[in-house]
């Protein structure tokens, strides 16, 4: 009963085809065959290989047991119902089914032919068939009869007709082009209406099945009165082409039949013959009067590509004899069916580690049209970077496979669109999309947001406090992206790093496990690892964390010098110490850093008299003024100074020490020793105390000094040329010199030489009047020689008028030389004048060690002021004389001479100037101006 017609038909792509046949009318559950056995498959592996049917090919009439591969009938199979069109076109009735297995992918096509059984008897469309024949019909005239229908095919189909035996009629069975048979009634003997008006016979239709089945109908022949001419068609058979998309009412053909009779006997009407198939009557219609055949229903090429229409023409006369013709309609296929796309199987997810060529989906395409309209081409649409391609497999089957390496991090899903397009004009297309997700694999290691971290933690932090958070990112998913953090083991100062810091393994938060001390450890580093939680393998990344301990002001300064006993440091100060004398230097250290270690020094108490001053940067304690009396005062108590050292932290910390300064007659090693000791102390701690501010001050001072020195040198070089003329006058001596400069001799009682000088001076005053800045130096001794009490006249201009001072008989002459080219004033001091030139020279030589009094505006400065000011100064310059030389002298004279906050270097500078002054006195002792005079330095000398 069940036959394996085609065992295996292997094709490329791992596909095979099976074909079975089964009679119709089988009950549900009837086993047709075993696909697995016929294919030689291992039945035990069917489940593992996911043996199943393709969804798009499933039919309710067939069932496949996926466990054992048995093919069975799923529902009662009625061939005439399943393959109605195939029965009409005498084609085999086939049921299609596709099954496939995975790992590897194998596809099998199964065709089951439903065999016909003679389960249907021929059936006439009507139980009574009436045929009207005129009595004038001649023998041999044929009359078509309605055909019987038998849905069976092959030998079981209608095979012939039979009629009850009689003398008037016989049957002639004709076969159409499609294989259908119909009967024609043939008149064998003339009829006579008057003898018998009605004839009745039994018409039998017989099929060829075993056993035979028959169908009967009553054939009634009515004899009519004569109408001797019948209509005639132009041709017995017409062939026309009709597009399947023809709308109802479309003309199929225009028929024409003619009748030579006249009147109603020649008037022709058209109709469809009774033996047309029911489907033809539904699709076509004929106009009774015009013979126009039109479309009445929806013509579909896919259901039937040809139709036969039988049309009869009858006149309106009595006893009309109809004429028949056949219209063969060929349906022209139109591209009215779009392709169909059906996915057989789809893998919703595919691993990103899948190799190229991995099958993702299987699909089939079909088109109900024919010819080029049914030729379908497929293409895969998607992103340009989508690593997929469409691969043809078997006939109209395709597979979607990977065409490259997948990367879920780049794209976690793809929408694949398959477009099927036919070859019609215009082409029709169908698209169907499927979404494929890419499953994650652990192919990405965690990555820290930065390779190294700098963490600043203040010292004295609370143990267990949060200090920072490191973060690593993993683009994978799920467990593959779950990152855990850990600190790599290492030692810091001989101890495990895990005793210093810890990390939260879930979020990367770092915590300090101890309180850090900047003075013990300033920074340390360690390695943090980030590891994912992949199943098969775990990937990791490392980052370096550098912890920088930030200093806090938690250490007060510590005074290390001078050394103290019982909390007090003893220092000795000689009574002869000059201002600026270095008493001691306070040296302190601070364990902190930066501003927290920058120290400032100050005297808190004990210096109410202002005897000392302390450099707040270096800690040097110096005298601010002279100590006082050189005699020992037994009642004088030591100076108890409370010195404080304060840092610049927030809040600031300080330390203090008491220094007891005792006045002594002398200190071993002298001042130079004290200075040297101070220098050594400075060298020992100078580097630590030196800061940026001091460097800037020194740099600015150096630049200013260099600039000032350059200006002085420039001024000196410019004045040299101007002074050459005045100095040449001094070298001439006598009257020539007096002619050059104005010389004023004060209160001379000597000879005419001096008087000559006085006269020259008067002449000079007439030429150019001197200003208020005139200065005269007189000897401070109470009189030497014969002129001890002579008065010295000094004349001043300005609002003060002229005044005369009477002092010593041994006088000094001064002269002021003003050159026309410059506003500078040359002031020269002369030796004391006498009666003769030699006497003046000798007197000056004898009294040279004595310092002259300084006369300012006619007043003699006191000896105490002379003692404090060891250099000459210009005083009370008149406002009217705008002399650059006087201004420079004013700058020099304004330098401190030991009072106030003057530095020790100032006194050294004064001593140096005094030495230079003495040398200048000797250099000018032989200069003459009518008498022996000696010229001192000008204002350039003071600079």
C-alpha positions in Angstrom: 0.0 0.0 0.0 2.9 2.4 0.8 5.6 2.7 -1.8 9.0 4.4 -1.6 9.1 5.7 -5.1 12.5 7.7 -4.9 14.8 6.5 -2.2 17.4 9.3 -2.0 18.2 12.1 -4.3 21.3 13.8 -2.9 21.9 17.4 -3.8 24.5 20.0 -2.9 24.2 21.7 0.4 23.7 18.5 2.4 20.1 18.2 1.2 18.2 15.0 0.2 14.7 14.2 -1.2 12.3 11.3 -0.4 9.1 10.5 -2.2 6.3 8.3 -0.9 2.8 7.4 -2.2 -0.2 6.7 -0.1 -3.8 5.9 -1.2 -6.4 8.4 -0.3 -9.1 8.0 2.4 -6.5 6.7 4.9 -7.4 7.3 8.6 -5.4 9.5 10.9 -2.3 7.8 12.4 -1.7 5.5 9.5 2.1 5.1 9.1 3.4 5.9 5.7 7.1 5.3 6.2 10.1 5.9 8.6 12.1 8.7 7.3 15.1 8.1 9.7 15.4 4.5 8.6 15.1 5.4 4.9 17.9 8.0 5.3 20.1 5.7 7.3 20.0 8.0 10.4 20.7 7.0 13.9 17.4 7.1 15.6 19.0 7.6 19.0 20.5 10.9 17.9 17.4 12.4 16.4 16.6 14.3 19.6 20.1 15.5 20.1 20.3 16.8 16.5 16.9 18.5 17.0 15.1 16.6 14.2 12.0 18.5 13.2 9.9 19.7 10.3 10.2 23.0 8.7 7.3 25.2 9.9 6.5 26.6 6.5 6.1 23.1 5.0 3.8 21.6 7.6 0.5 20.2 6.5 -2.3 18.8 8.6 -2.5 15.7 6.5 1.0 14.5 7.5 2.7 14.0 10.8 6.3 13.3 11.7 7.4 11.7 15.0 10.6 13.6 15.8 11.6 10.9 18.3 11.7 7.9 15.9 11.3 9.5 12.4 7.9 7.9 11.6 5.8 9.6 8.9 2.1 9.1 9.4 -1.2 10.4 8.1 -2.4 13.3 10.2 -6.0 13.6 8.9 -8.3 11.8 6.5 -7.0 12.3 3.0 -9.5 13.0 0.3 -7.7 13.5 -2.9 -10.5 15.3 -4.6 -10.6 17.8 -1.7 -6.8 18.2 -1.3 -5.9 18.5 -5.0 -9.0 19.8 -6.7 -7.1 21.6 -9.4 -4.8 18.7 -9.9 -7.8 16.5 -10.5 -9.1 18.8 -13.1 -5.7 19.0 -14.9 -5.1 15.3 -14.5 -1.9 16.0 -12.5 -0.6 13.9 -9.5 -1.7 15.1 -6.1 1.5 15.7 -4.0 1.9 16.7 -0.4 5.3 18.4 0.4 7.1 18.3 3.7 10.6 19.4 4.7 12.5 18.1 7.7 16.0 19.0 8.9 18.6 18.1 11.5 21.3 20.3 13.1 24.9 19.7 14.0 25.6 19.5 11.1 22.7 21.1 9.2 20.9 18.6 6.9 17.7 19.3 5.1 15.4 16.6 3.5 12.5 17.2 1.2 9.7 14.7 1.5 7.0 14.3 -1.2 3.9 12.2 -0.6 1.7 11.4 -3.5 -1.9 10.8 -2.6 -3.1 8.0 -4.9 -6.7 8.1 -6.2 -9.1 5.3 -5.4 -12.5 4.8 -7.1 -14.5 6.3 -4.4 -16.7 8.6 -6.6 -19.3 7.5 -9.1 -20.0 9.7 -12.2 -22.8 12.2 -11.6 -24.9 14.0 -14.2 -25.6 17.7 -13.4 -29.4 17.0 -13.6 -31.4 13.8 -13.2 -33.4 14.6 -16.3 -31.9 15.6 -19.6 -34.3 17.1 -22.2 -33.4 17.2 -25.9 -35.8 18.8 -28.4 -35.4 17.5 -32.0 -37.5 18.7 -35.0 -39.2 16.0 -37.0 -37.4 17.2 -40.0 -34.0 16.3 -38.7 -32.2 14.0 -41.0 -30.4 10.9 -39.8 -26.9 11.5 -38.7 -27.7 14.7 -36.9 -25.9 15.0 -33.7 -27.2 16.4 -30.5 -24.6 17.0 -27.6 -25.7 15.8 -24.2 -24.8 17.2 -20.8 -21.7 15.4 -19.5 -21.4 13.5 -16.3 -18.7 14.5 -13.8 -16.4 12.1 -12.0 -13.8 13.7 -9.6 -11.6 10.6 -9.7 -8.7 10.5 -12.1 -6.9 8.0 -14.1 -8.6 4.7 -14.6 -11.1 5.7 -12.0 -12.3 8.6 -14.0 -15.3 8.7 -16.4 -14.7 6.3 -19.2 -17.9 6.2 -21.3 -21.6 6.5 -21.7 -24.4 4.1 -22.6 -28.1 4.5 -23.6 -31.0 2.2 -23.5 -31.3 0.3 -26.7 -33.6 1.8 -29.4 -34.0 2.2 -33.1 -33.9 6.0 -33.4 -30.8 7.0 -31.5 -27.2 6.0 -30.7 -24.4 7.5 -28.6 -21.1 8.7 -29.8 -18.6 9.4 -27.0 -16.1 12.2 -27.8 -12.9 13.0 -25.9 -11.8 16.6 -25.3 -8.3 17.9 -25.3 -8.1 17.8 -21.5 -9.2 14.2 -21.4 -12.7 14.7 -20.5 -15.4 12.7 -22.3 -18.8 13.8 -23.4 -21.6 12.0 -25.4 -23.4 13.1 -28.5 -26.9 11.8 -29.4 -26.9 10.6 -33.0 -30.2 10.4 -35.0 -30.3 7.0 -36.7 -33.8 7.1 -38.1 -36.2 10.0 -39.1 -38.6 11.0 -36.4 -42.3 11.4 -36.9 -43.9 13.7 -34.4 -47.3 12.5 -35.2 -46.4 8.8 -34.3 -44.4 9.6 -31.2 -43.9 13.0 -29.8 -41.7 12.0 -26.8 -39.0 9.4 -26.5 -37.5 8.4 -23.1 -34.2 6.6 -22.5 -31.8 6.0 -19.7 -28.4 7.6 -20.1 -25.6 5.8 -18.1 -22.2 7.1 -17.4 -19.5 4.5 -16.5 -16.0 5.0 -14.9 -13.0 2.7 -15.3 -12.5 1.8 -11.7 -12.6 -1.6 -10.1 -15.3 -2.2 -9.3 -16.9 0.1 -11.8 -19.2 2.9 -10.6 -22.0 4.4 -12.7 -24.3 7.3 -12.8 -27.6 7.6 -14.7 -29.9 10.3 -15.9 -33.3 10.2 -17.8 -32.9 11.3 -21.4 -36.2 12.9 -22.7 -36.4 13.5 -26.5 -39.2 15.7 -27.6 -40.0 15.7 -31.3 -40.8 19.2 -32.6 -42.3 20.6 -35.7 -39.9 21.3 -38.6 -37.7 24.4 -38.9 -35.5 23.3 -41.8 -32.5 25.8 -41.4 -30.3 26.0 -38.4 -27.8 28.8 -37.5 -24.2 28.4 -38.6 -21.1 29.8 -36.8 -18.2 31.3 -38.7 -15.9 28.5 -37.4 -16.4 25.6 -35.0 -13.5 26.4 -32.7 -12.2 29.8 -31.5 -8.9 30.3 -29.7 -8.4 33.5 -27.7 -5.8 34.8 -25.1 -7.0 36.4 -21.9 -5.0 38.1 -19.2 -5.6 36.8 -15.8 -6.1 40.2 -14.4 -9.0 40.9 -16.8 -11.8 42.6 -14.9 -15.4 41.4 -15.0 -17.1 42.6 -18.2 -14.0 42.3 -20.3 -14.7 41.1 -23.8 -13.4 37.6 -24.5 -14.7 37.1 -28.0 -17.5 38.3 -30.3 -19.3 35.3 -31.7 -21.5 35.4 -34.9 -23.9 32.8 -36.1 -26.1 33.3 -39.2 -29.5 31.7 -40.2 -30.8 31.9 -43.7 -34.3 31.6 -42.6 -36.5 34.6 -42.4 -38.4 36.1 -39.6 -38.3 34.5 -36.3 -36.8 31.4 -37.9 -33.7 33.5 -38.8 -33.4 35.4 -35.6 -30.5 33.8 -33.6 -30.0 33.8 -29.9 -26.8 32.6 -28.0 -26.3 30.7 -24.8 -23.8 28.5 -23.1 -24.2 24.8 -23.8 -25.4 22.7 -21.0 -22.3 20.5 -21.0 -20.0 23.4 -19.9 -18.3 22.8 -16.5 -19.7 24.6 -13.6 -16.5 26.6 -13.2 -16.8 27.9 -16.7 -20.3 29.1 -16.1 -19.0 31.1 -13.1 -16.2 32.7 -15.0 -17.8 33.5 -18.4 -21.1 34.7 -19.8 -22.5 35.2 -23.3 -25.0 37.9 -24.4 -28.0 36.1 -25.9 -28.6 38.7 -28.6 -25.1 39.9 -29.6 -23.1 36.8 -29.0 -20.6 38.8 -26.9 -18.6 36.5 -24.5 -17.5 38.4 -21.5 -15.6 37.7 -18.2 -18.0 37.2 -15.4 -15.7 36.2 -12.5 -12.1 36.4 -11.4 -9.8 34.6 -13.7 -6.7 33.1 -12.0 -3.8 31.6 -14.0 -2.6 29.8 -11.0 -5.9 27.9 -10.7 -6.3 27.1 -14.4 -4.4 28.3 -17.4 -7.0 27.2 -20.0 -10.8 27.2 -20.2 -13.2 25.7 -22.9 -16.4 27.5 -23.4 -19.2 25.7 -25.4 -21.7 28.2 -27.0 -24.8 27.3 -28.9 -26.8 29.4 -31.3 -30.6 28.8 -31.8 -33.0 30.5 -34.1 -36.4 31.8 -32.8 -38.4 29.6 -35.1 -40.3 26.5 -34.1 -38.5 23.3 -33.9 -35.2 25.2 -34.0 -32.0 23.2 -34.4 -29.1 24.7 -32.4 -25.6 25.2 -33.7 -22.6 24.7 -31.4 -19.0 26.1 -31.3 -16.1 25.9 -28.9 -14.1 28.8 -27.5 -10.7 27.9 -26.2 -9.5 30.5 -23.7 -5.8 30.6 -22.9 -5.1 32.5 -19.7 -2.0 34.7 -19.9 -0.1 34.9 -16.7 0.3 38.3 -15.1 2.8 39.2 -12.3 0.1 39.5 -9.8 1.6 37.4 -7.0 4.5 38.7 -4.9 7.1 36.3 -3.8 6.6 34.6 -0.4 9.4 34.3 2.2 9.2 31.8 4.9 11.8 31.3 7.6 12.2 27.6 8.4 14.4 28.1 11.4 16.0 31.0 13.1 18.6 31.1 15.8 17.6 34.1 17.9 21.1 34.3 19.5 24.5 33.6 18.1 27.7 33.7 20.1 30.2 36.5 19.3 32.9 33.7 19.2 31.1 31.8 16.4 33.3 31.0 13.4 32.5 32.4 10.0 30.0 30.3 8.2 27.8 29.5 11.2 24.1 29.1 10.1 21.9 31.6 11.7 18.6 31.1 9.8 17.1 29.0 7.0 14.4 30.2 4.7 12.5 29.4 1.6 11.0 31.5 -1.2 8.2 30.8 -3.6 6.1 32.6 -6.2 2.8 31.4 -7.6 3.4 33.1 -10.9 5.0 31.3 -13.8 7.8 32.0 -16.2 9.8 35.1 -15.5 7.1 36.2 -13.1 7.8 33.2 -11.0 11.6 33.4 -11.0 12.7 34.8 -7.7 16.0 36.3 -6.6 16.9 36.9 -2.9 19.3 39.3 -1.2 20.1 40.1 2.3 19.8 43.7 3.5 21.3 45.1 6.7 24.0 47.4 8.0 27.0 47.8 5.8 29.1 46.4 8.6 26.8 43.4 9.3 28.9 40.3 9.1 26.2 38.1 7.5 25.5 36.8 4.0 22.8 34.8 2.2 23.8 31.5 0.9 21.7 29.4 -1.6 21.2 25.8 -0.5 18.7 23.7 -2.4 16.2 24.9 -5.0 14.3 27.7 -3.4 16.0 27.3 0.0 18.6 29.7 1.4 20.6 29.9 4.6 21.8 33.0 6.5 25.4 32.5 7.7 28.0 34.6 9.4 30.5 36.3 7.1 33.0 37.5 9.7 33.9 37.8 13.3 31.1 39.1 15.5 31.7 41.6 18.3 28.9 42.1 20.8 30.6 45.2 22.2 30.4 46.9 18.7 26.8 45.7 18.0 24.8 43.5 20.3 22.1 42.7 17.8 21.4 42.8 14.0 18.2 43.2 12.1 18.5 41.1 9.0 16.0 41.7 6.2 15.6 39.2 3.3 14.2 40.7 0.2 12.7 38.3 -2.5 12.1 39.9 -5.9 10.5 38.2 -9.0 11.4 38.8 -12.6 8.1 40.2 -13.7 7.4 43.6 -15.2 7.1 45.5 -13.0 8.8 43.3 -10.5 7.1 42.5 -7.2 9.1 42.0 -4.0 8.5 40.8 -0.5 10.7 41.5 2.5 10.9 39.8 5.8 13.1 40.7 8.8 14.5 38.7 11.6 16.4 40.0 14.6 19.5 38.2 15.7 21.1 38.9 19.1 24.8 38.4 19.7 25.5 36.6 22.9 28.4 37.8 25.0 31.7 36.1 25.5 34.4 37.1 27.9 36.7 38.6 25.3 37.4 42.0 27.0 39.5 42.6 30.0 38.5 45.3 32.5 40.2 48.6 31.9 40.9 51.2 34.6 39.8 54.7 33.8 43.4 55.8 34.1 46.7 53.9 34.4 47.8 55.6 37.5 46.1 57.5 40.4 47.5 60.1 42.7 45.8 60.2 46.1 46.5 63.0 48.5 45.8 62.1 52.1 46.3 64.4 55.1 48.4 63.0 57.8 46.8 62.1 61.1 43.8 60.8 59.2 41.2 58.6 60.9 42.0 54.9 60.4 39.4 53.2 58.2 38.5 56.5 56.5 37.6 56.5 52.8 40.4 58.1 50.7 39.7 57.5 47.1 37.8 55.3 44.5 39.3 53.5 41.6 37.1 52.4 38.7 37.5 49.9 36.0 35.1 49.3 33.1 34.4 46.1 31.3 32.3 46.3 28.1 31.2 42.7 28.4 27.8 41.7 29.9 26.7 39.8 33.0 29.3 37.9 34.9 31.8 38.8 32.2 31.4 42.5 33.1 31.2 42.1 36.9 34.5 43.5 38.2 36.2 42.7 41.5 39.1 44.7 42.9 42.1 43.6 44.9 45.4 45.0 46.1 48.5 43.2 45.0 50.7 42.1 47.8 53.9 44.1 48.5 55.9 45.4 51.4 56.1 49.1 52.5 58.8 49.8 55.1 59.0 46.1 55.9 55.2 45.7 56.4 52.5 44.4 54.1 50.7 47.0 52.0 47.4 45.4 53.3 48.2 46.9 56.7 48.2 50.4 55.1 45.2 50.4 52.8 42.3 48.2 51.8 39.9 48.1 48.8 36.2 47.3 48.5 36.2 44.4 46.1 32.8 45.4 44.7 33.1 49.2 44.0 36.9 49.9 44.2 36.7 52.2 47.2 40.0 52.7 49.0 40.3 53.0 52.7 43.2 53.9 55.0 43.8 51.3 57.6 46.2 53.4 59.7 46.9 57.0 60.6 49.7 58.3 58.4 52.5 60.4 59.7 54.2 62.7 57.2 57.4 62.7 59.2 57.6 58.9 58.9 56.4 58.2 55.4 55.7 60.8 52.8 54.4 58.7 50.0 54.0 55.1 48.9 52.5 53.3 46.0 50.8 50.0 45.4 49.0 48.1 42.6 45.3 47.5 42.4 44.0 44.8 40.1 40.5 44.6 38.5 39.4 41.1 37.5 36.1 40.1 35.8 34.0 37.0 36.7 34.0 35.1 33.4 33.2 31.4 33.6 35.8 29.9 31.4 38.6 32.4 31.9 39.0 35.6 33.9 40.7 38.7 32.5 42.4 41.4 34.6 44.0 44.8 34.5 46.3 46.6 36.9 46.6 50.3 37.9 49.2 52.0 40.1 48.0 54.1 43.1 50.4 56.6 44.6 49.4 57.8 48.0 50.9 61.2 48.9 50.8 62.1 52.6 50.0 65.8 53.0 51.8 67.5 55.8 49.8 69.0 58.7 51.1 71.5 61.2 51.4 68.9 64.0 55.0 69.7 65.1 56.0 72.8 67.1 59.4 74.3 66.4 62.3 73.1 68.5 65.1 75.5 69.5 68.5 73.9 69.3 70.8 76.9 69.7 71.9 78.7 71.7 72.4 75.9 74.2 70.4 76.5 77.4 71.0 75.4 80.9 68.0 75.3 83.2 65.9 76.8 80.5 68.1 79.9 80.0 70.9 80.5 77.5 73.7 82.8 78.7 75.3 85.2 76.2 78.0 87.8 76.8 77.9 91.3 75.3 81.0 93.6 75.5 80.3 97.1 76.6 82.2 98.5 73.6 79.9 96.7 71.1 78.9 98.9 68.2 75.3 99.0 66.9 74.7 95.8 64.8 76.9 93.7 67.0 75.9 90.0 66.7 75.0 88.8 70.1 73.8 85.3 69.2 71.8 83.5 66.7 68.7 81.5 67.6 68.5 78.2 65.6 65.3 76.2 65.5 64.0 73.3 63.5 60.6 72.1 62.6 59.8 68.5 61.6 57.0 69.7 59.3 57.4 70.8 55.8 56.6 73.8 53.6 54.8 76.7 55.3 54.4 74.6 58.4 58.2 74.6 58.7 58.9 78.2 57.7 59.9 79.9 61.0 59.9 83.5 62.2 61.8 84.8 65.2 60.9 87.6 67.5 61.7 88.9 71.0 58.6 88.7 73.1 59.8 90.5 76.2 62.9 91.9 77.8 63.7 94.4 75.1 61.6 97.3 76.3 64.5 99.7 76.0 65.1 98.8 72.4 68.6 97.6 73.0 68.4 94.7 70.7 66.8 93.8 67.4 66.2 90.3 66.0 66.1 89.3 62.3 62.8 87.5 62.0 64.1 85.4 59.2 67.5 84.3 60.3 67.1 84.5 64.1 70.2 86.8 64.5 70.1 88.9 67.7 72.1 92.1 67.3 72.5 95.3 69.2 70.3 98.2 68.0 72.5 100.9 69.5 75.5 101.4 71.6 75.5 99.6 74.8 76.2 102.9 76.8 78.8 103.6 79.4 82.1 101.8 79.0 82.5 101.8 82.8 81.3 98.8 84.7 78.1 99.3 86.6 77.8 96.8 89.4 74.1 97.5 89.7 73.3 96.8 86.1 71.4 93.5 85.7 71.6 91.2 82.7 69.1 91.5 79.9 66.5 88.7 80.1 65.2 88.3 76.6 62.2 85.9 75.9 62.6 84.8 72.3 59.7 83.1 70.5 60.0 81.0 67.4 56.7 80.6 65.5 55.9 78.6 62.3 53.5 79.6 59.6 51.1 76.7 59.8 47.4 76.9 60.4 47.1 77.2 63.3 50.6 78.3 64.0 52.7 76.6 66.7 55.5 78.2 68.6 58.4 77.6 71.0 60.2 80.0 73.3 63.5 80.3 75.0 65.1 82.7 77.5 68.4 84.4 76.6 70.3 86.2 79.4 72.6 88.8 77.9 75.4 89.8 80.3 77.5 92.9 79.8 81.2 92.2 80.0 84.4 94.2 79.4 85.6 92.0 76.5 84.7 88.8 74.8 87.2 86.2 73.9 87.8 86.3 70.1 86.4 89.8 69.8 83.7 90.9 67.5 85.2 89.1 64.7 85.0 85.9 66.5 81.3 86.5 67.3 80.7 87.3 63.7 82.5 84.2 62.6 80.6 82.1 65.0 77.4 83.6 63.7 78.6 82.9 60.2 79.2 79.3 61.1 75.9 79.0 62.7 74.3 80.5 59.6 76.2 78.0 57.4 75.0 75.1 59.5 71.3 76.0 59.1 71.3 78.6 56.3 70.2 76.1 53.7 67.1 75.1 55.6 66.1 78.7 56.5 66.6 80.0 53.1 63.3 80.4 51.3 61.9 81.9 48.2 61.2 85.3 49.7 64.8 85.7 50.8 66.0 84.7 47.4 63.8 87.3 45.7 65.0 90.0 48.1 68.6 89.2 47.5 68.0 89.1 43.7 66.2 92.5 43.7 68.9 94.0 46.0 71.7 92.7 43.7 70.0 94.1 40.6 69.4 97.5 42.3 73.0 97.6 43.5 74.4 96.9 40.0 72.1 99.5 38.5 73.1 102.1 41.0 76.8 101.3 40.6 76.4 101.6 36.8 74.8 105.0 37.2 77.6 106.1 39.6 80.3 105.0 37.2 78.5 106.8 34.4 78.3 110.0 36.4 82.0 109.8 37.4 83.1 109.4 33.8 80.9 112.3 32.7 82.3 114.6 35.4 86.0 113.8 35.0 86.2 116.0 31.9 84.5 118.9 33.7 86.8 118.7 36.7 90.0 118.7 34.7 89.8 122.5 34.3 89.4 123.1 38.0 92.2 120.8 39.0 94.5 122.4 36.5 93.8 125.7 38.2 94.8 124.2 41.5 98.0 123.0 40.0 99.0 126.5 38.8 99.1 127.9 42.3 99.4 131.6 43.3 97.4 134.2 41.6 96.6 132.1 38.6 94.7 129.8 40.8 92.8 132.6 42.4 91.9 133.9 39.0 90.3 130.5 38.3 88.3 130.0 41.4 86.8 132.2 44.1 88.7 131.6 47.3 87.4 132.9 50.6 89.9 133.1 53.4 88.4 133.5 56.8 89.9 136.0 59.4 93.5 135.8 58.2 96.0 138.0 60.1 98.9 136.9 58.1 100.7 138.5 55.2 99.7 139.9 52.0 99.5 136.5 50.4 96.5 135.8 52.4 95.1 139.2 51.7 95.6 138.6 48.1 93.7 135.5 48.4 90.9 137.4 50.2 90.9 140.0 47.5 90.6 137.3 44.9 87.8 135.8 46.8 85.9 139.0 46.9 86.4 139.4 43.1 85.1 135.9 42.7 82.0 136.7 44.8 81.3 139.6 42.7 81.3 137.4 39.6 79.1 134.7 41.0 77.2 134.8 44.3 77.3 131.7 46.4 74.2 130.0 47.8 73.1 128.9 51.3 75.0 125.6 50.9 78.3 127.2 51.7 80.1 125.1 54.3 83.2 126.0 56.3 85.3 123.6 58.3 87.3 124.9 61.3 89.6 123.1 63.7 87.9 122.0 66.9 91.0 122.7 69.1 90.8 125.8 71.3 93.5 127.7 69.5 97.0 127.1 68.4 99.5 129.7 67.5 99.2 133.4 67.6 95.8 133.5 66.0 93.9 131.3 68.3 91.0 133.6 68.9 90.7 135.2 65.6 87.3 135.5 64.2 86.3 133.7 61.0 83.8 135.5 58.9 81.3 133.3 57.0 78.9 134.9 54.6 75.6 133.1 53.6 73.2 134.2 51.0 69.5 133.7 51.1 67.0 134.8 53.6 69.3 134.3 56.5 71.5 137.2 55.6 75.2 137.4 56.3 76.6 136.3 59.6 80.2 136.2 61.1 81.5 133.5 63.4 84.6 134.1 65.5 86.5 131.0 66.3 90.1 130.1 66.1 92.9 132.2 64.8 94.0 129.2 62.8 91.5 129.1 60.0 90.5 127.1 57.0 89.8 128.6 53.6 87.2 127.1 51.4 86.4 127.7 47.8 83.5 126.9 45.6 84.2 126.5 41.9 81.1 126.6 39.6 81.7 125.7 36.0 79.3 127.1 33.4 78.8 123.7 31.8 77.4 121.9 34.9 75.4 122.6 37.9 77.7 120.5 40.1 79.6 122.3 42.9 83.2 121.6 43.6 83.9 122.2 47.3 87.6 122.2 48.3 88.9 122.5 51.8 92.1 124.3 52.4 94.8 124.2 55.0 94.8 126.8 57.8 96.1 130.1 56.7 99.1 131.9 58.3 101.3 134.8 57.8 103.5 133.1 55.3 102.9 130.2 53.0 105.4 128.0 54.7 103.8 128.7 58.1 100.5 127.7 56.9 101.8 124.5 55.5 103.6 123.6 58.6 100.7 124.5 60.8 98.4 122.2 58.8 100.9 119.4 58.9 101.2 119.7 62.7 97.5 119.8 63.3 96.5 117.1 60.7 95.4 114.4 63.2 92.9 116.8 64.6 89.4 116.8 63.1 88.0 120.1 62.2 84.6 121.2 63.4 81.8 121.1 61.0 80.1 124.4 60.5 76.6 124.3 59.1 74.9 127.6 58.5 77.3 129.3 60.8 76.9 127.0 63.8 79.5 124.6 65.1 78.3 121.1 65.7 78.8 119.7 69.1 81.5 117.1 69.9 78.9 114.5 70.8 77.4 114.7 67.4 80.9 114.7 65.9 81.5 111.4 67.7 78.4 109.8 66.4 78.9 111.0 62.9 82.3 110.0 61.8 82.1 111.4 58.3 81.4 114.8 56.9 77.9 115.7 55.8 76.4 118.4 53.8 73.8 120.2 55.8 71.2 122.8 55.1 71.6 123.1 51.4 69.9 126.2 50.0 66.8 125.5 48.0 68.0 127.9 45.3 71.0 125.8 44.3 69.8 122.7 42.4 73.2 121.0 42.3 73.4 117.3 41.4 76.7 117.1 43.4 74.9 118.4 46.5 72.0 116.0 46.0 74.5 113.1 45.8 76.2 114.3 48.9 72.9 114.5 50.6 72.3 110.8 49.8 75.6 109.8 51.2 75.2 112.0 54.3 71.8 110.4 55.0 73.4 107.0 55.6 73.1 106.0 59.2 76.1 106.4 61.5 75.2 104.0 64.2 71.8 105.2 65.4 68.6 103.5 65.0 68.6 100.2 63.0 71.8 100.8 61.1 73.8 97.8 60.0 77.3 97.1 61.0 78.3 97.4 57.4 77.5 101.1 57.5 80.1 101.7 60.2 82.6 99.8 58.2 81.8 101.9 55.2 82.3 105.1 57.3 85.6 103.9 58.6 86.7 103.2 55.0 85.7 106.7 54.0 87.7 108.2 56.8 90.7 106.4 55.6 90.2 107.6 52.2 89.8 111.2 53.5 93.1 111.1 55.3 94.8 110.0 52.1 93.3 112.8 50.2 94.4 115.4 52.7 98.0 114.3 52.1 97.6 114.4 48.4 96.7 118.0 48.4 99.0 119.5 51.1 101.3 121.2 48.6 98.6 123.0 46.6 99.0 126.7 46.7 96.5 129.7 46.4 98.6 132.7 47.3 99.4 130.7 50.4 100.0 127.0 51.3 96.6 125.3 51.2 95.5 121.8 51.0 92.3 120.8 49.1 90.1 118.0 50.3 87.8 115.8 48.2 84.8 117.1 46.4 81.3 115.7 46.6 82.5 112.9 44.4 84.9 111.8 47.2 81.9 111.1 49.5 80.4 108.7 47.0 
